[in-house]
Amino acid sequence: MKYALLGIATVVGAIALAGSVQAQEFGTDEDAAYAALLWDLMEADRLAGDNALYGFPYEGVNPHGAMLETFYTQGTINGHTGALVVKRNYGPAEVSYDEVIGDPAAHLAALTVMFQREDGYDSDNQNWFWVKYLPDGTLDKTPAGMSLAGRVAKGAEQGCLACHSAEDDYLFTTDASIGR
């Protein structure tokens, strides 16, 4: 009887876990295509890529990196203009300000980006589109191979949406009105 109850509990736990995983969202092919348009916009505006402009890095926090640069602006994709936040994440953990200033490309680990899409995209989360790029503009992926673009980890207890939803405007480093 003890083994039967243990088996039932295991099955119930597995079903609950599967249900919670299914409730989480990660990048679709459509999200990847939109992320490619966003990368093109950022390259054109010199926020990413080989000709990117640089600012002054500051000490970062997990999960973004030891040193960060953040740019706030607006961008237009497919006729929609929205707030655009580009965060450059530098590492490794012990990287210094001087090292990043001296050779930012050598220390760039990723770019994490928020773009406020059109009304109705994700009304629950102020229509933010999330994406994590590698330095060359390719999409980063979870260990399970899911693209980090779109409504990243929506429904999860950790991740972009879970963390940023702690702020009224989803932004930690500014109180500037950059959204619609």
Backbone as CSV, one residue per row, in Angstrom:
resi,resn,N_x,N_y,N_z,CA_x,CA_y,CA_z,C_x,C_y,C_z
1,MET,0.831,-1.200,0.000,0.000,0.000,0.000,0.871,1.259,0.000
2,LYS,1.972,1.219,0.779,2.862,2.362,0.849,3.406,2.707,-0.536
3,TYR,3.797,1.688,-1.328,4.340,1.933,-2.664,3.281,2.464,-3.612
4,ALA,2.044,1.980,-3.459,0.964,2.464,-4.317,0.716,3.950,-4.063
5,LEU,0.705,4.371,-2.799,0.502,5.780,-2.472,1.666,6.624,-2.976
6,LEU,2.881,6.100,-2.836,4.041,6.816,-3.334,3.957,6.977,-4.849
7,GLY,3.525,5.947,-5.532,3.367,6.000,-6.986,2.319,7.020,-7.398
8,ILE,1.190,7.049,-6.686,0.132,8.017,-6.983,0.644,9.440,-6.739
9,ALA,1.354,9.635,-5.628,1.887,10.961,-5.319,2.887,11.402,-6.386
10,THR,3.701,10.482,-6.875,4.666,10.808,-7.915,3.971,11.219,-9.201
11,VAL,2.932,10.471,-9.577,2.188,10.796,-10.797,1.511,12.152,-10.661
12,VAL,0.870,12.409,-9.521,0.196,13.685,-9.293,1.222,14.827,-9.337
13,GLY,2.380,14.639,-8.709,3.416,15.657,-8.726,3.923,15.916,-10.134
14,ALA,4.099,14.865,-10.917,4.565,15.018,-12.299,3.542,15.763,-13.142
15,ILE,2.263,15.470,-12.946,1.210,16.177,-13.685,1.199,17.651,-13.305
16,ALA,1.330,17.942,-12.013,1.354,19.339,-11.564,2.555,20.069,-12.143
17,LEU,3.725,19.397,-12.143,4.919,20.017,-12.698,4.753,20.249,-14.194
18,ALA,4.222,19.281,-14.905,4.013,19.440,-16.351,3.063,20.592,-16.625
19,GLY,2.031,20.726,-15.824,1.080,21.827,-16.002,1.732,23.171,-15.780
20,SER,2.621,23.255,-14.784,3.276,24.540,-14.528,4.284,24.868,-15.614
21,VAL,4.954,23.861,-16.172,5.897,24.106,-17.249,5.151,24.568,-18.492
22,GLN,4.010,23.951,-18.782,3.242,24.339,-19.952,2.724,25.763,-19.825
23,ALA,2.485,26.232,-18.602,1.959,27.577,-18.404,3.034,28.635,-18.665
24,GLN,4.299,28.224,-18.643,5.383,29.160,-18.891,5.556,29.347,-20.398
25,GLU,5.896,30.549,-20.789,6.079,30.830,-22.208,7.535,31.136,-22.509
26,PHE,7.965,30.706,-23.672,9.291,31.030,-24.186,9.136,31.344,-25.657
27,GLY,10.213,31.680,-26.307,10.180,32.170,-27.668,9.616,31.223,-28.708
28,THR,8.725,31.763,-29.510,8.172,31.057,-30.656,8.950,31.481,-31.902
29,ASP,8.655,30.873,-33.032,9.283,31.303,-34.287,8.924,32.758,-34.592
30,GLU,7.676,33.133,-34.279,7.250,34.521,-34.485,8.043,35.475,-33.597
31,ASP,8.296,35.070,-32.347,9.101,35.897,-31.439,10.528,36.040,-31.954
32,ALA,11.095,34.957,-32.484,12.457,35.012,-33.028,12.521,35.962,-34.223
33,ALA,11.512,35.932,-35.072,11.474,36.836,-36.229,11.364,38.286,-35.762
34,TYR,10.544,38.539,-34.739,10.402,39.895,-34.206,11.716,40.338,-33.559
35,ALA,12.379,39.424,-32.858,13.662,39.741,-32.231,14.706,40.107,-33.289
36,ALA,14.647,39.481,-34.456,15.570,39.820,-35.546,15.314,41.248,-36.032
37,LEU,14.041,41.642,-36.138,13.711,43.020,-36.509,14.216,44.005,-35.458
38,LEU,14.082,43.626,-34.208,14.541,44.480,-33.106,16.063,44.626,-33.138
39,TRP,16.771,43.541,-33.414,18.234,43.619,-33.521,18.625,44.572,-34.656
40,ASP,17.957,44.456,-35.796,18.244,45.351,-36.925,18.043,46.812,-36.531
41,LEU,16.966,47.091,-35.812,16.701,48.441,-35.326,17.822,48.910,-34.401
42,MET,18.228,48.059,-33.484,19.278,48.441,-32.539,20.613,48.665,-33.246
43,GLU,20.920,47.859,-34.261,22.145,48.090,-35.030,22.077,49.424,-35.775
44,ALA,20.940,49.700,-36.386,20.775,50.964,-37.122,20.910,52.167,-36.194
45,ASP,20.430,52.033,-34.960,20.504,53.116,-33.981,21.798,53.087,-33.162
46,ARG,22.702,52.199,-33.517,24.007,52.049,-32.874,23.913,51.688,-31.396
47,LEU,22.911,50.899,-31.072,22.757,50.393,-29.711,23.309,48.974,-29.582
48,ALA,23.643,48.358,-30.720,24.164,46.991,-30.755,25.036,46.838,-31.986
49,GLY,25.824,45.782,-32.000,26.629,45.482,-33.174,28.001,46.133,-33.159
50,ASP,28.697,45.975,-34.272,30.091,46.435,-34.384,30.260,47.942,-34.243
51,ASN,29.262,48.720,-34.613,29.380,50.181,-34.553,28.631,50.792,-33.374
52,ALA,28.383,50.004,-32.350,27.612,50.481,-31.198,28.326,51.616,-30.472
53,LEU,27.531,52.541,-30.012,28.019,53.609,-29.140,28.169,53.040,-27.731
54,TYR,29.070,53.619,-26.956,29.270,53.136,-25.594,29.017,54.250,-24.607
55,GLY,28.552,53.862,-23.428,28.331,54.792,-22.334,29.294,54.464,-21.212
56,PHE,28.859,54.705,-19.997,29.674,54.419,-18.834,29.054,53.263,-18.071
57,PRO,29.790,52.168,-17.920,29.247,51.023,-17.201,29.118,51.307,-15.706
58,TYR,28.257,50.544,-15.090,28.043,50.634,-13.648,27.971,49.222,-13.090
59,GLU,28.127,49.105,-11.778,28.120,47.788,-11.138,26.760,47.128,-11.323
60,GLY,26.793,45.881,-11.762,25.566,45.154,-12.061,25.101,44.260,-10.933
61,VAL,23.989,43.618,-11.201,23.390,42.664,-10.271,22.998,41.408,-11.058
62,ASN,22.883,40.312,-10.344,22.410,39.073,-10.967,20.996,39.252,-11.447
63,PRO,20.613,38.689,-12.527,21.360,37.772,-13.379,22.052,38.464,-14.547
64,HIS,22.108,39.773,-14.543,22.562,40.481,-15.734,24.069,40.516,-15.933
65,GLY,24.847,40.738,-14.922,26.294,40.760,-15.112,26.986,41.629,-14.089
66,ALA,28.305,41.501,-14.051,29.103,42.235,-13.073,29.099,43.730,-13.347
67,MET,29.089,44.081,-14.630,29.049,45.488,-15.048,27.979,45.605,-16.119
68,LEU,27.283,46.733,-16.133,26.181,46.942,-17.074,26.263,48.335,-17.692
69,GLU,25.647,48.462,-18.860,25.344,49.757,-19.477,23.873,49.663,-19.861
70,THR,23.113,50.695,-19.607,21.698,50.674,-19.969,21.356,51.930,-20.758
71,PHE,20.634,51.713,-21.851,20.213,52.797,-22.728,18.694,52.797,-22.811
72,TYR,18.090,53.973,-22.684,16.641,54.141,-22.762,16.316,55.011,-23.960
73,THR,15.442,54.532,-24.810,15.068,55.289,-25.990,13.716,54.782,-26.479
74,GLN,13.390,55.090,-27.690,12.203,54.547,-28.343,12.625,53.978,-29.679
75,GLY,11.847,53.028,-30.156,12.119,52.444,-31.450,10.817,52.182,-32.172
76,THR,10.900,52.031,-33.489,9.716,51.760,-34.295,9.931,50.491,-35.102
77,ILE,8.995,49.564,-34.964,8.987,48.313,-35.712,7.595,48.120,-36.291
78,ASN,7.549,47.871,-37.578,6.268,47.640,-38.276,5.247,48.734,-37.979
79,GLY,5.703,49.978,-37.922,4.805,51.108,-37.717,4.434,51.383,-36.274
80,HIS,4.891,50.539,-35.339,4.601,50.759,-33.915,5.844,51.328,-33.236
81,THR,5.666,52.435,-32.513,6.754,53.026,-31.743,6.532,52.708,-30.272
82,GLY,7.579,52.166,-29.648,7.483,51.814,-28.238,8.772,52.102,-27.506
83,ALA,8.693,52.063,-26.178,9.872,52.251,-25.334,10.840,51.099,-25.580
84,LEU,12.116,51.427,-25.613,13.166,50.447,-25.852,14.233,50.603,-24.778
85,VAL,14.525,49.515,-24.077,15.552,49.497,-23.043,16.578,48.438,-23.448
86,VAL,17.815,48.875,-23.629,18.898,47.975,-24.029,19.906,47.935,-22.885
87,LYS,20.130,46.737,-22.372,21.096,46.571,-21.283,22.225,45.679,-21.782
88,ARG,23.435,46.212,-21.750,24.608,45.412,-22.097,25.159,44.813,-20.814
89,ASN,25.338,43.511,-20.841,25.767,42.743,-19.682,27.227,42.314,-19.866
90,TYR,28.110,42.775,-18.975,29.535,42.487,-19.077,29.972,41.525,-17.990
91,GLY,30.967,40.716,-18.303,31.517,39.771,-17.349,32.977,39.518,-17.691
92,PRO,33.604,38.608,-16.971,33.088,37.702,-15.950,32.834,38.419,-14.618
93,ALA,32.515,37.652,-13.626,32.099,38.210,-12.332,33.107,39.207,-11.765
94,GLU,34.383,38.993,-11.991,35.409,39.866,-11.406,35.849,40.999,-12.335
95,VAL,35.164,41.191,-13.464,35.576,42.244,-14.398,35.446,43.619,-13.738
96,SER,36.408,44.481,-14.050,36.411,45.812,-13.442,35.869,46.845,-14.426
97,TYR,35.533,47.979,-13.884,35.092,49.125,-14.680,36.149,49.459,-15.733
98,ASP,37.404,49.547,-15.311,38.492,49.911,-16.222,38.644,48.888,-17.352
99,GLU,38.481,47.616,-17.046,38.590,46.587,-18.082,37.470,46.728,-19.113
100,VAL,36.258,46.990,-18.651,35.135,47.156,-19.580,35.331,48.399,-20.433
101,ILE,35.732,49.516,-19.826,35.988,50.747,-20.579,37.105,50.523,-21.597
102,GLY,38.147,49.788,-21.208,39.297,49.573,-22.068,39.012,48.671,-23.260
103,ASP,38.120,47.692,-23.107,37.826,46.761,-24.194,36.427,46.171,-23.998
104,PRO,35.390,46.979,-24.252,34.033,46.509,-23.990,33.656,45.251,-24.778
105,ALA,34.082,45.156,-26.024,33.710,44.001,-26.842,34.249,42.696,-26.257
106,ALA,35.418,42.745,-25.653,36.010,41.541,-25.077,35.248,41.046,-23.850
107,HIS,34.502,41.932,-23.201,33.823,41.572,-21.961,32.300,41.489,-22.094
108,LEU,31.783,41.814,-23.280,30.338,41.768,-23.486,29.868,40.314,-23.484
109,ALA,28.978,39.984,-22.548,28.461,38.618,-22.435,27.105,38.472,-23.123
110,ALA,26.272,39.497,-23.042,24.925,39.417,-23.616,24.301,40.801,-23.635
111,LEU,23.217,40.921,-24.387,22.376,42.113,-24.358,20.983,41.654,-23.961
112,THR,20.440,42.261,-22.921,19.072,41.961,-22.515,18.229,43.188,-22.835
113,VAL,17.110,42.944,-23.494,16.348,44.033,-24.088,14.879,43.915,-23.729
114,MET,14.264,45.072,-23.489,12.818,45.185,-23.301,12.305,46.156,-24.359
115,PHE,11.257,45.764,-25.046,10.630,46.645,-26.028,9.131,46.614,-25.772
116,GLN,8.533,47.782,-25.603,7.104,47.846,-25.306,6.317,47.806,-26.616
117,ARG,5.702,46.663,-26.833,4.980,46.424,-28.080,3.602,47.067,-28.055
118,GLU,2.844,46.837,-29.117,1.518,47.404,-29.286,0.547,46.854,-28.237
119,ASP,-0.508,47.639,-27.963,-1.546,47.205,-27.029,-2.086,45.856,-27.465
120,GLY,-2.276,44.981,-26.478,-2.809,43.660,-26.746,-1.758,42.581,-26.907
121,TYR,-0.486,42.964,-27.007,0.569,41.957,-27.133,0.637,41.102,-25.866
122,ASP,0.733,41.756,-24.707,0.746,41.068,-23.407,0.235,42.062,-22.371
123,SER,-1.056,42.279,-22.402,-1.682,43.294,-21.539,-1.411,43.054,-20.061
124,ASP,-1.236,41.793,-19.667,-0.960,41.470,-18.265,0.358,42.073,-17.794
125,ASN,1.260,42.343,-18.732,2.616,42.787,-18.395,3.027,44.017,-19.193
126,GLN,2.089,44.952,-19.343,2.325,46.239,-19.995,2.913,46.093,-21.398
127,ASN,2.642,44.956,-22.048,3.016,44.691,-23.437,4.524,44.655,-23.684
128,TRP,5.298,44.311,-22.649,6.746,44.226,-22.820,7.121,42.958,-23.568
129,PHE,8.010,43.110,-24.523,8.645,42.023,-25.268,10.055,41.910,-24.712
130,TRP,10.469,40.709,-24.345,11.757,40.489,-23.701,12.646,39.690,-24.647
131,VAL,13.927,39.980,-24.655,14.842,39.188,-25.478,16.251,39.262,-24.896
132,LYS,16.945,38.140,-24.999,18.356,38.087,-24.601,19.151,37.634,-25.822
133,TYR,20.066,38.514,-26.252,20.926,38.238,-27.398,22.334,37.917,-26.917
134,LEU,23.023,37.102,-27.674,24.453,36.950,-27.504,25.107,38.140,-28.212
135,PRO,26.390,38.410,-27.965,27.011,39.605,-28.544,26.914,39.710,-30.064
136,ASP,26.809,38.582,-30.770,26.729,38.621,-32.236,25.305,38.786,-32.764
137,GLY,24.335,38.940,-31.861,22.950,39.158,-32.273,22.112,37.903,-32.358
138,THR,22.693,36.743,-32.125,21.884,35.526,-32.107,21.128,35.451,-30.791
139,LEU,19.990,34.775,-30.825,19.195,34.633,-29.610,19.857,33.664,-28.648
140,ASP,19.865,34.028,-27.381,20.308,33.105,-26.353,19.185,32.098,-26.132
141,LYS,19.519,30.957,-25.564,18.527,29.902,-25.329,18.658,29.378,-23.907
142,THR,17.587,28.791,-23.425,17.617,28.116,-22.138,18.435,26.832,-22.299
143,PRO,18.832,26.186,-21.192,19.519,24.899,-21.313,18.683,23.853,-22.073
144,ALA,17.373,24.017,-22.071,16.495,23.091,-22.797,16.339,23.479,-24.267
145,GLY,17.001,24.557,-24.697,16.985,24.944,-26.093,15.866,25.886,-26.499
146,MET,15.160,26.471,-25.531,14.078,27.408,-25.849,14.646,28.820,-26.011
147,SER,14.212,29.510,-27.046,14.686,30.872,-27.316,14.228,31.837,-26.238
148,LEU,15.127,32.724,-25.851,14.812,33.753,-24.859,14.340,35.006,-25.588
149,ALA,13.123,34.939,-26.097,12.513,36.061,-26.810,11.006,35.962,-26.649
150,GLY,10.364,37.102,-26.502,8.905,37.128,-26.392,8.459,37.376,-24.967
151,ARG,7.547,36.542,-24.519,7.023,36.618,-23.145,7.843,35.661,-22.287
152,VAL,9.117,35.970,-22.134,10.081,35.035,-21.563,9.694,34.628,-20.145
153,ALA,9.483,33.336,-19.992,9.169,32.700,-18.712,7.870,33.228,-18.092
154,LYS,6.938,33.666,-18.927,5.648,34.107,-18.399,5.003,32.934,-17.672
155,GLY,4.530,33.191,-16.471,3.923,32.150,-15.657,4.901,31.450,-14.734
156,ALA,6.183,31.755,-14.852,7.195,31.147,-13.993,7.401,31.981,-12.740
157,GLU,7.978,31.358,-11.736,8.269,32.067,-10.497,9.572,32.850,-10.584
158,GLN,10.400,32.546,-11.581,11.656,33.247,-11.794,11.750,33.620,-13.264
159,GLY,12.551,34.605,-13.564,12.752,35.003,-14.946,12.431,36.470,-15.138
160,CYS,12.493,36.907,-16.390,12.310,38.318,-16.729,11.024,38.890,-16.139
161,LEU,9.903,38.295,-16.500,8.607,38.833,-16.066,8.441,38.783,-14.560
162,ALA,8.813,37.676,-13.950,8.633,37.537,-12.499,9.427,38.593,-11.747
163,CYS,10.642,38.835,-12.162,11.486,39.806,-11.474,11.028,41.238,-11.738
164,HIS,10.868,41.591,-13.007,10.546,42.976,-13.358,9.135,43.400,-12.957
165,SER,8.239,42.453,-12.774,6.880,42.816,-12.369,6.837,43.379,-10.946
166,ALA,7.944,43.298,-10.233,8.023,43.897,-8.894,7.998,45.430,-8.962
167,GLU,8.285,45.995,-10.134,8.258,47.438,-10.340,6.998,47.822,-11.115
168,ASP,6.375,48.935,-10.747,5.139,49.358,-11.412,5.289,49.491,-12.918
169,ASP,6.452,49.999,-13.369,6.664,50.187,-14.806,7.609,49.132,-15.394
170,TYR,7.966,48.127,-14.581,8.855,47.028,-14.974,10.310,47.470,-15.141
171,LEU,10.639,48.691,-14.743,11.997,49.219,-14.892,12.602,49.508,-13.533
172,PHE,13.805,49.006,-13.318,14.480,49.187,-12.032,15.351,50.421,-11.968
173,THR,15.969,50.818,-13.061,17.030,51.814,-12.984,16.630,53.224,-13.372
174,THR,15.369,53.463,-13.640,14.961,54.829,-13.958,13.495,55.040,-13.579
175,ASP,13.182,56.252,-13.250,11.793,56.638,-13.044,11.327,57.532,-14.193
176,ALA,12.152,57.607,-15.228,11.797,58.424,-16.396,10.589,57.808,-17.092
177,SER,9.770,58.642,-17.650,8.600,58.180,-18.396,9.031,57.882,-19.825
178,ILE,9.325,56.624,-20.108,9.762,56.268,-21.453,8.701,55.484,-22.196
179,GLY,7.702,54.985,-21.479,6.651,54.200,-22.110,5.584,55.090,-22.694
180,ARG,4.550,54.431,-23.184,3.424,55.178,-23.771,2.567,55.777,-22.695
